[in-house]
Amino acid sequence: MNASTKENVALRVKKLRQSFADLGLDGMIVPHDDAYKNEIIPASAERLAFISGFTGSSGVAVILKDKAVLSVRGLYALQAKLQADKSIYTCLVQPKEDEIQWLVSQNAPLKIGFDSWLHAIQWATDTHQRLEKMGGALVPLAENPVDKIWTDRPAEPLTPIEDHPLVYAGESRGSKCARLAQTLVEKRCDGFLITQTDNLAWLLNIRGRDVVHTPLALGYAILWKDASVDVFMRLPKVGDSVRNMIGPSVRFHEENSIISFFKNKKGHASIGADFSKTPAAFTLLTGFDLHNMDDPCELAKCCKNQTEVEGSRKAHVRDGVALVKFFSWLSEQEAVDELGVMEKILQFRQEQDLFVEESFTAIAGSGPNGAIIHYSATPETNRRLKAGEFLMLDSGGQYRDATTDVTRTVAIGAVSPVMKDRFTRVLKGHIAIARAIFPAGTVGGQLDVLARQSLWSVGYDYPHGTSHGVGSYLNVHETLVRVSPLMRGAELQVGMILSDEPGYYEEGAYGIRIESLVTVVPSPDVPGMLAFDVLTLCPIDKNAIDIALLTLDEKEWLNEYHTRVYETLHLALTPNERAWLREATLPLT
């Protein structure tokens, strides 16, 4: 954080604290969330960055009258330490400690303000109960006081919604609504409130431009048991052509009318909602008695149909071509920096058919910057790539037929034996997940140890999950499907697409991550079992491998993978690029 940013944050925190007396508060909670629980949020919702200087995509600040904390997940710990003003914020790393535990530890009757649109029903209920035990309370605010001091706050997005054609979606919106409405009938439920915008986009086969890198149209919807849908979003986004295309079973309303809609339905309808994701405003402001249930869209969205899986395979060929062109280009450069890397990988993707935009801002971390797990290069932090260091490049694309996400760590010149050791242990974990065979009913957390075992055996680990789900021209992170130490998430099922990304991070020195996307398939080798099929097509840097650490099976896997990469991509390359790829995929011996 530069000096001017620190001064701005200090002034903003001071102004926020000055509002506490008038509001009868001892403090306030400011999350990195919008009213739809998106990970990537519009600029108008970046309240946490405004009040703390921390720009990660997950975190919570608690500001009291005389102290404050910034609570983040482990993958953001180093970034938070670098960006947050230490004179204002103490950083907490979840799950060892979080903001609510910290509040309870104050052992005082604190009245804490919160914006009920930015916090889920379950969170608000649990947090209020914990504060109440201390004689305190969680206080819903009629207006967010951060917005009152944010005088140059960007306007809320207002972009037209678009059709996501059947050729990419693989199932019509009418079929999806009818299929999921049947689950409501079975649960004796009149309707379900959809508050996650990627679920709304998936259900109605629509996309938008309200959020950078993710094709979302912000809004809410209610799916009824008769398969009709009421959609609440800002109406200028909904053109006549879209209304005609979608048909009369989908009714559009102005977004701010949803509160009165629920008040009018009080006592006349049974509506479900996922309390872990639905804003508390829906119960606090309407008095409507929602009941807690899983969003029926969530699992259906994660199990990609055949069209979506094939679309992902095709998109990964195009994405692989872009990646190979980039790494071939990089091998010829004598002087290049992180911003140059980001610009060039985007350029090569932009040349590919059906490319729309990046699926996130590329992470190009060289040397010590690679140890910042979600690092974002700026003119102030930009480094030139240096011999003897690693470049960790995590990037992806939004294509009309799929979303991609890939990380490759490459050695710039010769790297040390220790760096090769860590790289190879990460690779062993990557291969272990890719080769896994498992029964139906397996939860991703049951596989996590496979990815970490080689690092654990010498006393090391990494502070993030091994895997996340990936959408189909939607969110690059889907949380229902995951491989992580937390035994959460859905059972792995055929058609799910998820990442395989173990890593290792040496603060102040380098970062290593190897990530490919995989899809769940019936095992081709063991009848009745499931396995992963790798979608990503990009060489893994052989120059960073300590071959002696690999088993024969691991070498065989890598050689077969590299053969597939070459055979799939080489015809789309120039002679020079083809020669680079041939060398990069020659078998290990």
N, C-alpha and C positions, 0 to 999 in steps of 0.2 A: 504494500500500500504506500503510495507516495504521500508527501507532506500535505498537499492540498486536499487529498481524499480524507486523510485523518482529521484535518480541520473541519471539513464538511460533516463528517460522521459525528464528531464531538459536538458540533453545534446542533445537529439534528437530535441527538440523544438529549441534550440539554433542553431543547424545546419540547420534546415529548414528555420529559419529566415534569416540566412546568404545567402540563395539562392534567397531571394526576390529581392535583388538589381539587380542581373544579369537578372532576369526574368521581371523586371519592375513592380513588384507587391507591394501592401501594405499589403497583407495577402493572406491566402489560406483557403479553406473549405475542411475538411476531414470527410467524412461520414462513418458510419458503413454500407457499401454496397459493393457488388461485381458488376460485369458488367451484372448481371442477376437479380438484385434486390431481391436476396434471403435473408431470415432472418438469417438462419444459413449458414455461408460462410466458404470456405476453409481457411486454415491457411495462405495461400499466399495472401489473401485479407484482413487480419485483420489489416488494416492500422490504424484504430481509436485506437485500443488497443495499438499498437506500439507507437503512438505519444502522448497518453494521460494516459495509464494505466487502462482505463475503459474497462471492458470486457463484458458489456451487449450486447444484440443482436439488439439494436436500439440506435441511437444517432448520433450527429454531433458535430465536433469541428471546431471552427473558430479561427485561429491563426493570429493575427496582429503583427506588429513589436514590440509593447510594451505591449500588453495585449492579453488575449485569453479567450474564453468561451467554455463550454461543455454543449450542449443542449440535454436534455433527456425527455422522457415521464415520467409521474408521478410514474409509477411502478418501475422506475429505479432511482428515486430521491435520496433515501438513499444510494444505492449502489454507485452512482456517487460521492456523498459527501465523502464516505469512500475511494474510489479508486483514485480519481483525486487529484493531488497535488494542494492544495489551494493557494500556492504561485504563481502558473502559471495560473490555470483555475478558473473562476467563473462559477458556475453551474446554468443553466437556466432550468426551468421546463415547458414543453409544456402542454397544449396550452396557458397558461397564458402569456408566453413569449418564443420566439424562436430566433434562431440564426440570421435570416434575419431581424426581428424587431430590434434586438440588433445592427446589422450593420447599419441599417437606422438611429438608434438613435445616432450614432456617428456624424451625420450631417457633413460628410466630403466626398470629391470626391475620394472614395476608389476604387482601382483596385484590384479585388479579383480573384485569380486563382482557377481553378477547373478542375478536370479530367472528360472529357465529357463522358467517359464510365461509370462513377459512379453516374451520375445525369440524371434524366429523362428530356425529351424534354420540358414538361410543366413547370417543376421547373426552368430549365435554362432560359426559355423565361420570366417567371414572375420575377425571381430574377434579371435578367439583366435590366428589365424595372424599377424595384424599385431602383436599384443602379444608373441607368442612370439619374433618377430624382434628385439625389444628385450630379450629375456631375461625377459619377464613372462608373465602367463597370465590368462585369463578363468576365473574360479572360480564354478561353480554352487553356489548356497546351498540348504541343506535347508529353511530358513525365511527369509522376507524380513525383514531386521532393521528395516525401516521399520514393518512391522506390529507388531513387538514394542514400539515406542515410541508407536504410535498407539493409545493406551489407550481412546479413545472412538470407535474406528472403527465406522462404520455396519454393520449386518448386511447380508449378501449378499441380493440380491432373491429372492423366492420367490412369484411371481405365476402364476396359472393360464394355460396356453396356450389359444389360441382358434382356431377354424376360420376360414380365409380362403376364403369360398365361391367356387364355380366361376363364379358370375355376375360376380365381380370378377377372379378369377385367369385365366379363359379357357382353362385346360388343367388336367385332373385331375392329382392327385399320382401316380396310377398311370401315366398317360401320360408324365409327366416322368421318373419313375424308369426306365421301360422304355426311353425314348429315350436317356437318358444312360448307362444300363447297357450299351447297345450299343457305346458308345465304349470302355468298359472291355474288352469282348470283343475289339474290334479292336486294342487295345493289349496284349492278353494279360495283363491285370491282373485280379486277383481282386476288388479293392475299392478304394475311394478314401476317405480320411479327410477329412471336411468339418469345418473348424474355424472358418469364418466364419459367424456366426449368421444373417446375412441370406441366405446361400446355403442354409442349412438351412431357414429360413422359406420361401424361395421354392420349394424342392424339394418340401416336404411340405404346402404351402398352409396353414401355421400362422402365427400371430402371437402376440405376448406383450406384457407390460408390465414387463419387467425393466429397461428403460433408458428414461429420460425422453426424450420427443419421437420415439422410434423404436420401432416395435412388434415388439420382438425377445424371444424366449425363449432365454435363454442355455443353451448346451449344445453337444455335439459329435455327429457321426454318421458312420457308415460306410455308403456305398452299395456294394452288392455287384453282381457281374456278372449275378446272377439277378434283379436289380431289387428285392430285399429290402433293408431298411435297419435297422441297429442304431443306436438313438438313446441318448445318454448325457446325462441331465440330472437335476436333483433331482426325484425322483419325486412329491413332493407337488404339483408343478405339473401333473401328468398325471392328470386325472380319468377315471373310467370312461367317461363320454360321449365324451371325446376318443379313447380307445382304441378304442371301438366304431366311431366315425366313420372313423378312419384305417384300421382293419382289421389282420389278422394278419400281413401282410407287413412291417409296421413294428414292431419289437420295442423296448421301452423298458427301460433299465437305469439304476440309480443312477449319477450322474456320476462319483463317485470310484472306481467299479469299472473305469474304462477302462484304468488302468495294468495291473491284473491281466489284463484281457481281452487286451491286446497281448502280455503276457508268455506267455500260454497259446497265442497264435497264432504265436509265434516259430518259424520254420522250416516253418510249415504254410500260409502264405498270402503272396501278393504284394500289398501294399497301397501305393498311391500317395498322395502329399501334395504340396501346394504349399509348397516349402521357404522361400519368401519370406514366408509367412504362418503356417505351422504352428509352434506353440511348440516350442522345443528340448527341452522336458521329454519329449516323445514319443519321442525317441531316447535322451536321457541317462538317463531313469528306467526305461525298459522294455528297452533293449538291442535293440529291434525295428529291423530294417533296412528302413525306409521307402525308397521311391524317388521322386525328384522328378518331378512332372508338373503341368500346369495343372489347376486345379479345373474339371471339365466343367460345373459349374453357372454359372460366372462369365459366360461369353459368352452362354449361353442366357438367363440372367436379364436381361442388358442389352438383348437384342433383344426388346422388348415385343411380345406378340401383338396381334391386332386388338382384342380385348376390352380389353386394358390401355391401348392407345393411345386408344380411344374413351372409356374411363373417365377418362383424363387430360384429354381435350377437355372432357368434361362437368364435371369437377371445376374446371377452369380458368374455366369460365363462372361457377360459384358463387363461386370465389375472386375473380374479377374484380368481381363484384357487391359483395363485402365490401370490396375495395380502393377502389372508386369511392365507396361510402358513407363510407369513412374519409376520403378526400381531400376530398370535398364537406363533410363535418363540419369538417375541419381549416381549410378556407377561411373558415369563419365564426367561428373562435376568435380572441380577442384575447390570451389568455394561456394557454399550454399548455407543458408541459415534456416531457422525453424519457420519463419513466415514464408520464406521461399518454398519450403516443402509443402506447407498448407496450400499455397496458391497453385502449385504444380499438380498436386494430386486432385484438386478440384477441377483444374483444366482438363486433365485426362478423363475424368468422369463425365464432364460436360460434353465430351465428344461422343458419348455412347447413346444408343437409341433408348428412348423411353425414360431418360434421366430427367428428374425434376429439380432436385436440390440435394444438398448434403443431409444425411439423417441426424447429424449433430456437427458442431464445429470441430474440425479435425484436431486431435491431440498430437502434436509433434514435439516430443520432449527429448532433447539431446542432453547427454551427460547428466548432471544433477537434476535438471528439470524433469527428466523421465521418472524420477522418484516421486513427483507430485502426481498422484494417480489420475486425476482429471485436470491436468495442467492445460492452460490456455495461453498460448504465446501472445505477447503484446510487444509493441515497440520498446517498452522499458525492460522486458525480460528476455527478449529475443537473443538467441545464442547462435553462433556459427558452429556447424558440425565440425568436430575435431577428431583426428586420428586417435585410436585407442579408446574411443567412447562408444556407447550404444546410442542409436536413435530408436526411440519407441514411437511408432506411428499407429494411432488408433483412429480409424476413419470409417465412413460409410456413406451410402447413397439412398435416396428415396427415388425409386423407379416406379413407373405406373403399375408394374406387375409384382413388385416386392420391395422390401426394405433390407439393406445390407449393413453389416457391422463387422469389421475385421481389424485385428491388430497384428502387426509384424514388428519384431525388434531385430534390428540389423547392426552388425559390427561395422564401424567406420575404421577401416584398416585392421590391424591386429589388436586384439583385446587380451587382457590378462588371463592366466589360468583360472583364477578365482571367478572372474566374470563368466568364463566358459562353463565352469562348474555349475553356477547358479542358473545360467541359461539352459543347460542340459537337464537340470532337475525340473525346471518349469516345463520343458518339452516332454519329459517323461510323464508328468502329470497330464499334459494335454493329450498325449497319445493314450494314456490309460482311460480317460473319459471317452475318447473317440472309439476305442476298441471294446467298450463295455457291452456286456450282454446281460440282460436282466429280465425278470418275470413281469408280467402284467401286475399292476398294483404297486409297483415301485414308486416311491417319492424321491425326487431329485436329491434330497439331503442324504439318502442312503448311499449315494455314489460319491459324495464329496471327498471322503477320505482317499479315494483313488487318486484324485488330483494333487493332494497335499503330501502323500506318503513319502515321496522322495525328498522333499524339503524337510518334512518333520524328522526324517531319519538322521539329519545332521543339525537339527535344532532351529530350523527356520520355518516361516509361514508367510501368508499374505493377508492383509486386512480387508478383504472384500469377498463376496460370493464368487463361486466358480462359474456361475451361469445365470443368465436371465432369459426370459422369453423374448421373442421378437415378432412384431406385427407384420401384416401383409399390406404394404404401402400405408403403414400406420405407425404407432409408437415403436421406437427402436428398443424400448424396454417394456416388456409385459411382466408384471410381477407375480401372476398366478403360477407360472412355470419357472422353476429355478433349481439350481444345484448349489447348495450353501450349507454351512454348519447348522443353520436354523432349519429344523425339520418341519418346514411349512410348504405350502403349495400343493398343487393338484398332482394326482398320480400321472406318471408319464404315459402318454397315449399316442398312437400312430397319427402322424400329421403335425404334431407339435414341432415348432422350430425354436431352437434355443442356442445360446452361445456356449462355447467351451473355452474358458479364458483364465487359467491359472497365471500367477505372476510372482514377482519378487521385487522388492524395492529397498535399495540401500540409500538412506537419506544422505544428501550431499554428494552422491556419487553417480547413481544410475538407477534406471527402472527397467524391468523386463516384464513383458506380457505377450503371450501368444494366444490369439483368439481366432477361431473359425466358427461359423454357424453350422449347426447340424440339425437334421430332422429325424424324428423317431420313426423307425420302420420295423416290420417283422424281421427277425433275425434271419439272414440268408443261410446261416450255418447251423443253428440250433432250432429245430421246429418248436413252435409254441412260445418262444422267447422273443424279446424285443431288443433292438440295437439302435445305434446311431449311424446315419449316413452323412458324411461331410459334404456340405454345400459349397463352402468357400474354396476358391481356386487361386492359390497364391503360394509361391515357394516359401519354405522356412529356411532361414539363413544357415547353411551348412558351415560357414566360416566361424560361427559362434558355438559350435557343438564340440564337446569333449566326447569323441566317439567311443572311448573306452568305457564310458558310463552307460552306454546303451546296450540293451540285450539284443540278441539276434532277432527276436520277435519285433522289438521296437524299430530296429533298422529296416526290417522287412516292411513294416507298416509305412515308414517314411519313404522308402524307395517306391513302394506301390502308389502312394499318394502323389509323389513327384512325377511319376510316369503319367498318371491321370491328368495332372495339371498341364504337362507338356503336350500330351496328345489332344487335349481339349482346346488349348489356346493357340498353338503355334501358327496355325494357318491365318489367324487374324492379325499377325504381327509383321513388322518390317523385317528384312533380313538381319539387321543389327539387333533388333529386339529378340528375334528368334534365337540368334546365337547366344545372347545373354541368358535367355530362358533355358536353352539346352545345357549350358554350363551350370546353371543354378539347380537343375533337376537331375544331374548325373547321379547314379546310385552311390550311396556310401558303401565302402568295402570293409 
